[in-house]
Amino acid sequence: MTPAIRLAKKMKIQHTVHQYTHDSRAESYGLEAAEKMGVEDSRVFKTLVVNLDDQCLAVAVIPVSMMLNMKLMAKASSAKKATMAQADDVERSTGYVLGGVSPIAQKKRLNTIIDHSAERFDTIFVSAGRRGLEIELSPENLKNLANGMFAELSAQELTISPSE
């Protein structure tokens, strides 16, 4: 059991855990999760850690089919600039490995911004803290568990070229 699942249970948050076999050759962890669970990709959210003004880290939670707009993330975080955090900084601050970073129960609590598109759904899926493990819960419950807020973060859809 991961810290994210333990926290959801401890807080008595209604949730469902979904497991699938992760393929290490998958190009996108999030799109792989949506496909293997048979869920529309707009309901599966990825957790991205960014560096704000080269001073602190923050978390962006966006649909796996979308790209994070750094300007929108900086604005939502009251920062001038947002850049992707280094992998070792992500793992050290969250306690999770890349591809399994959950926005819930991170080792160091980071400011968390959830893309407002999550509010369209009764439930969404986020990493439960391990590759191949997702937790389904309401966007409001995610906001509460992550001590987050909703804002516009993604501006364009990813274009993934089909594998040959």
C-alpha positions as CSV (number, residue, x, y, z in Angstrom):
1,M,0.0,0.0,0.0
2,T,1.4,3.4,-0.9
3,P,1.3,6.6,1.2
4,A,-1.4,8.0,-1.2
5,I,-3.7,5.1,-0.6
6,R,-3.0,5.1,3.2
7,L,-3.9,8.8,3.4
8,A,-7.1,8.3,1.5
9,K,-8.1,5.5,3.8
10,K,-7.1,7.4,6.9
11,M,-9.1,10.4,5.9
12,K,-12.1,8.1,4.9
13,I,-12.1,9.5,1.4
14,Q,-14.2,7.5,-1.1
15,H,-11.8,6.1,-3.7
16,T,-11.1,3.1,-5.9
17,V,-7.7,1.7,-6.6
18,H,-7.0,0.4,-10.1
19,Q,-4.0,-1.7,-11.0
20,Y,-2.6,-2.7,-14.4
21,T,0.6,-4.2,-15.6
22,H,3.0,-1.4,-16.6
23,D,4.9,-1.8,-19.8
24,S,8.4,-0.3,-19.4
25,R,8.4,0.4,-23.2
26,A,5.4,2.7,-22.9
27,E,6.2,6.2,-24.2
28,S,3.7,7.9,-21.9
29,Y,2.8,6.6,-18.5
30,G,-0.5,8.5,-18.4
31,L,-1.7,7.5,-21.8
32,E,-0.7,3.9,-21.0
33,A,-2.8,4.0,-17.9
34,A,-5.9,5.4,-19.7
35,E,-5.6,2.7,-22.4
36,K,-5.0,-0.2,-20.1
37,M,-7.9,0.8,-17.8
38,G,-10.2,1.6,-20.7
39,V,-10.8,5.2,-19.5
40,E,-11.0,8.3,-21.6
41,D,-7.7,10.1,-21.4
42,S,-9.3,13.4,-20.3
43,R,-10.2,11.7,-17.0
44,V,-6.7,10.4,-16.3
45,F,-4.4,13.1,-14.8
46,K,-0.6,13.2,-14.6
47,T,1.4,14.8,-11.8
48,L,4.2,17.1,-13.0
49,V,6.6,18.9,-10.6
50,V,7.8,22.3,-11.6
51,N,10.4,24.7,-10.3
52,L,9.0,28.2,-9.6
53,D,11.4,31.2,-10.1
54,D,14.3,28.8,-9.4
55,Q,13.3,29.0,-5.7
56,C,10.7,26.3,-4.9
57,L,8.9,23.3,-6.3
58,A,5.2,23.0,-7.0
59,V,2.8,20.4,-8.4
60,A,0.7,20.6,-11.6
61,V,-2.0,18.0,-12.1
62,I,-3.2,17.9,-15.7
63,P,-5.0,15.5,-18.1
64,V,-2.5,13.1,-19.7
65,S,-3.6,14.2,-23.1
66,M,-2.7,17.8,-22.5
67,M,0.6,19.7,-22.2
68,L,1.3,22.0,-19.2
69,N,1.3,25.6,-20.1
70,M,4.2,27.0,-18.0
71,K,2.9,30.6,-18.2
72,L,-0.4,29.5,-16.8
73,M,1.3,27.5,-14.0
74,A,3.5,30.4,-13.1
75,K,0.4,32.7,-13.0
76,A,-1.6,30.3,-10.9
77,S,1.3,30.0,-8.5
78,S,2.0,33.8,-8.3
79,A,5.4,33.2,-9.8
80,K,7.2,34.9,-12.7
81,K,8.5,31.7,-14.3
82,A,7.9,27.9,-14.1
83,T,10.2,25.3,-15.5
84,M,10.2,21.5,-15.2
85,A,11.9,20.3,-12.1
86,Q,14.9,18.0,-12.3
87,A,14.1,14.3,-11.9
88,D,16.2,13.8,-8.8
89,D,14.6,16.9,-7.2
90,V,11.2,15.4,-8.0
91,E,12.0,12.0,-6.5
92,R,13.7,13.5,-3.4
93,S,10.8,16.0,-2.6
94,T,7.9,13.7,-3.4
95,G,9.2,10.3,-2.3
96,Y,7.9,8.8,-5.5
97,V,9.6,7.6,-8.6
98,L,9.0,9.2,-12.0
99,G,6.0,7.7,-13.7
100,G,4.5,7.0,-10.3
101,V,4.4,10.4,-8.7
102,S,1.2,10.9,-6.9
103,P,-0.2,14.4,-6.0
104,I,-1.3,12.8,-2.7
105,A,0.8,12.2,0.4
106,Q,4.1,13.4,-0.9
107,K,7.1,13.4,1.4
108,K,7.4,17.2,1.3
109,R,4.0,19.0,0.9
110,L,4.2,21.1,-2.3
111,N,1.7,23.7,-3.5
112,T,-0.6,21.8,-5.8
113,I,-2.6,23.2,-8.7
114,I,-5.1,21.0,-10.5
115,D,-6.3,21.8,-14.0
116,H,-9.8,23.1,-13.8
117,S,-11.0,20.6,-16.4
118,A,-11.0,18.0,-13.6
119,E,-14.1,19.7,-12.2
120,R,-16.2,18.5,-15.2
121,F,-16.0,14.9,-13.9
122,D,-17.5,13.0,-11.0
123,T,-14.3,11.1,-10.6
124,I,-10.8,11.3,-12.1
125,F,-7.7,9.1,-11.9
126,V,-4.3,10.0,-10.6
127,S,-1.2,8.0,-9.8
128,A,-1.5,6.2,-6.5
129,G,2.2,6.3,-6.0
130,R,3.6,3.5,-8.2
131,R,3.7,2.8,-11.9
132,G,0.7,0.7,-12.8
133,L,-1.4,1.9,-9.8
134,E,-4.0,4.6,-10.1
135,I,-6.5,6.0,-7.6
136,E,-9.9,7.1,-8.7
137,L,-11.6,9.8,-6.6
138,S,-13.6,13.0,-7.0
139,P,-11.8,16.2,-8.0
140,E,-12.9,17.8,-4.8
141,N,-11.5,15.0,-2.7
142,L,-8.2,15.2,-4.6
143,K,-8.1,19.0,-4.0
144,N,-8.6,18.4,-0.2
145,L,-6.1,15.5,0.1
146,A,-3.4,17.4,-1.8
147,N,-4.3,20.7,-0.2
148,G,-4.6,22.1,-3.7
149,M,-6.6,24.5,-5.8
150,F,-8.1,24.5,-9.3
151,A,-6.9,26.7,-12.1
152,E,-6.4,26.7,-15.9
153,L,-3.1,24.9,-16.6
154,S,-3.2,23.2,-20.0
155,A,-3.7,24.9,-23.3
156,Q,-3.1,22.4,-26.0
157,E,-3.4,18.7,-26.6
158,L,-0.4,16.5,-26.9
159,T,0.2,15.1,-30.4
160,I,1.5,11.5,-30.1
161,S,2.6,9.9,-33.2
162,P,1.5,6.3,-33.6
163,S,4.2,3.7,-33.0
164,E,5.4,2.0,-36.1
